[in-house]
C-alpha cells in the first residue's frame, strides 16, 4: 500500500531520507521546492512516538484517524513547500502548541483546566511548566524572554494571565490528524 511506497529502503519504517525520496519519486514534488524546515515539521508530525522514524501504526493513524474537521477546515492552511517562506517563530510555536494540545487533550477547555491547575486563570508559570514538562516546543530553543513574548501574544489584553476565552481563541481550532492530512495533501 501507501506505506510501502514511502518505505524506500524496505526496512519497515520511514525515516527522513525515505520521506524526502518518496515526496520526490512517489508524489512527484520537485526536490528543489522541498524546504528542509517544512520537511522536518512533517516528519515530526508523522512520527507520533518520537522514535526518529515513522512506523506503520503512525501512518495508519494518519490515514484512518479522526478527520471530522476535514482537509479544508484546518487552522493552518500554509503550504508545506513554498519557494518564498518567512519564518514567524511565534506563529510556528503557537501552531506547534495547538497540535500538541489537540493530540493530548480532547478540548481546549480540558487543556486549560489541566495546565492551569483547575484555576480560572492560566499564568506564565503554568504555561512554562507545561512547555518544559511536555517538551511541546522542543527544537525551538526558546529562552525565558522569548517564552514571555509568546505568552504575551496569547494575552491580547495584556493582563499577565490567560482566561479560558484567550486560550480557546489561540488553540481551539487545531486538529493533529487533520493537520497531518492537510500537509500531505498540500505537497
C-alpha positions as CSV (number, residue, x, y, z in Angstrom):
1,X,0.0,0.0,0.0
2,X,0.9,3.6,0.5
3,X,3.3,2.9,3.4
4,X,5.4,0.5,1.3
5,X,5.7,3.2,-1.4
6,X,7.2,5.6,1.2
7,X,9.4,2.9,2.8
8,X,12.1,3.3,0.1
9,X,14.7,1.0,1.8
10,X,12.1,-1.6,2.8
11,X,13.2,-1.7,6.5
12,X,9.6,-1.5,7.8
13,X,10.0,2.2,8.8
14,X,10.0,5.6,7.1
15,X,13.0,7.7,8.1
16,X,13.6,11.3,6.9
17,X,15.5,10.1,3.8
18,X,12.7,7.8,2.9
19,X,10.1,10.6,3.3
20,X,12.1,13.0,1.2
21,X,12.8,10.5,-1.5
22,X,9.1,9.4,-1.6
23,X,7.9,13.0,-1.9
24,X,10.1,13.3,-5.0
25,X,9.7,9.8,-6.5
26,X,6.1,8.9,-5.5
27,X,4.4,12.3,-5.2
28,X,6.5,13.9,-7.9
29,X,7.4,17.0,-5.9
30,X,10.4,18.8,-7.4
31,X,13.4,18.3,-5.0
32,X,14.4,22.0,-5.2
33,X,11.0,23.1,-3.8
34,X,11.2,21.0,-0.6
35,X,12.0,23.3,2.3
36,X,14.1,21.4,4.9
37,X,12.2,23.1,7.9
38,X,8.8,22.0,6.4
39,X,10.1,18.5,5.7
40,X,11.3,18.3,9.3
41,X,7.9,19.6,10.6
42,X,6.0,17.0,8.5
43,X,8.3,14.2,9.7
44,X,7.8,15.3,13.4
45,X,4.0,15.4,12.9
46,X,4.0,11.9,11.4
47,X,6.5,10.4,14.0
48,X,3.9,10.1,16.8
49,X,6.1,8.2,19.2
50,X,9.2,10.4,18.5
51,X,11.4,7.4,17.6
52,X,13.1,9.1,14.7
53,X,11.2,7.0,12.2
54,X,7.6,6.7,11.1
55,X,6.1,3.3,11.9
56,X,3.2,1.7,10.1
57,X,0.9,2.5,13.1
58,X,1.8,6.2,12.7
59,X,0.9,6.0,9.0
60,X,-2.4,4.1,9.6
61,X,-3.4,6.6,12.4
62,X,-2.9,9.4,9.9
63,X,-5.0,7.7,7.1
64,X,-7.6,6.2,9.4
65,X,-7.6,8.7,12.2
66,X,-10.4,11.0,13.2
67,X,-10.7,13.6,10.5
68,X,-14.0,15.2,11.4
69,X,-12.8,18.7,10.5
70,X,-11.8,17.6,7.0
71,X,-9.0,19.0,4.9
72,X,-10.2,22.5,4.3
73,X,-11.1,23.5,7.8
74,X,-7.7,23.2,9.5
75,X,-6.4,26.4,11.0
76,X,-3.0,26.1,9.5
77,X,-3.5,26.5,5.7
78,X,0.1,27.2,4.9
79,X,1.7,25.1,2.2
80,X,4.3,22.5,3.0
81,X,6.5,23.6,0.2
82,X,6.8,27.2,-0.9
83,X,9.6,29.0,-2.9
84,X,9.4,32.0,-0.6
85,X,8.9,31.5,3.1
86,X,9.3,33.8,6.1
87,X,9.9,32.4,9.5
88,X,7.4,33.6,12.1
89,X,8.6,31.8,15.2
90,X,5.6,32.9,17.3
91,X,3.1,31.6,14.8
92,X,5.0,28.4,14.3
93,X,5.3,27.9,18.1
94,X,1.6,28.6,18.6
95,X,0.8,26.1,15.8
96,X,3.1,23.5,17.4
97,X,1.4,24.1,20.8
98,X,-2.0,23.8,19.2
99,X,-1.1,20.5,17.6
100,X,0.4,19.1,20.8
101,X,-2.6,20.2,22.8
102,X,-5.1,18.6,20.3
103,X,-3.2,15.3,20.5
104,X,-3.0,15.3,24.3
105,X,-6.5,16.7,25.2
106,X,-10.0,16.3,23.9
107,X,-10.8,20.0,24.1
108,X,-9.3,23.4,24.7
109,X,-11.2,23.6,27.9
110,X,-9.7,20.4,29.2
111,X,-6.2,21.5,28.4
112,X,-6.8,24.9,30.1
113,X,-8.1,23.3,33.2
114,X,-5.3,20.8,33.4
115,X,-2.4,23.2,32.6
116,X,-3.9,25.9,34.8
117,X,-4.5,23.5,37.8
118,X,-8.3,24.0,37.6
119,X,-8.0,27.7,38.3
120,X,-9.8,30.4,36.3
121,X,-6.5,31.9,35.2
122,X,-3.6,30.4,33.5
123,X,-0.4,32.1,34.5
124,X,3.0,32.4,32.7
125,X,4.3,30.0,35.3
126,X,1.7,27.4,34.4
127,X,2.5,28.0,30.7
128,X,6.2,27.5,31.1
129,X,5.8,24.5,33.3
130,X,3.6,22.8,30.7
131,X,6.0,23.6,27.9
132,X,9.0,22.2,29.9
133,X,7.2,19.1,31.1
134,X,5.6,18.2,27.8
135,X,8.6,19.3,25.7
136,X,5.9,20.8,23.4
137,X,8.3,23.3,21.9
138,X,11.4,21.0,21.8
139,X,13.6,22.2,19.0
140,X,12.5,25.9,19.2
141,X,15.3,26.6,21.8
142,X,13.3,29.3,23.4
143,X,14.8,31.4,26.2
144,X,12.7,32.8,29.0
145,X,12.4,36.2,27.3
146,X,11.2,34.5,24.1
147,X,8.6,32.4,26.1
148,X,7.5,35.7,27.7
149,X,6.9,37.2,24.2
150,X,5.0,34.1,23.1
151,X,2.8,34.3,26.2
152,X,2.2,38.0,25.7
153,X,1.0,37.2,22.2
154,X,-1.6,34.8,23.6
155,X,-2.6,37.5,26.2
156,X,-4.3,40.1,23.9
157,X,-5.5,42.3,26.7
158,X,-2.1,42.3,28.4
159,X,-3.5,41.1,31.8
160,X,-0.5,39.0,32.6
161,X,-2.6,35.8,32.6
162,X,-4.9,33.9,30.2
163,X,-8.6,33.3,30.7
164,X,-10.3,30.4,29.1
165,X,-11.5,32.5,26.2
166,X,-7.9,33.7,25.4
167,X,-6.8,30.0,25.4
168,X,-9.7,28.9,23.2
169,X,-9.0,31.8,20.7
170,X,-5.4,30.6,20.4
171,X,-5.8,26.8,20.3
172,X,-9.4,25.7,19.8
173,X,-9.3,25.0,16.1
174,X,-6.3,22.7,15.9
175,X,-6.6,19.1,15.0
176,X,-3.5,17.0,14.9
177,X,-4.8,14.3,12.5
178,X,-6.4,16.9,10.2
179,X,-3.2,18.9,10.1
180,X,-1.2,15.8,9.1
181,X,-3.6,15.1,6.3
182,X,-3.7,18.7,5.1
183,X,0.1,18.9,5.0
184,X,0.2,15.7,3.0
185,X,-2.5,17.0,0.7
186,X,-0.7,20.3,0.1
187,X,2.6,18.6,-1.1
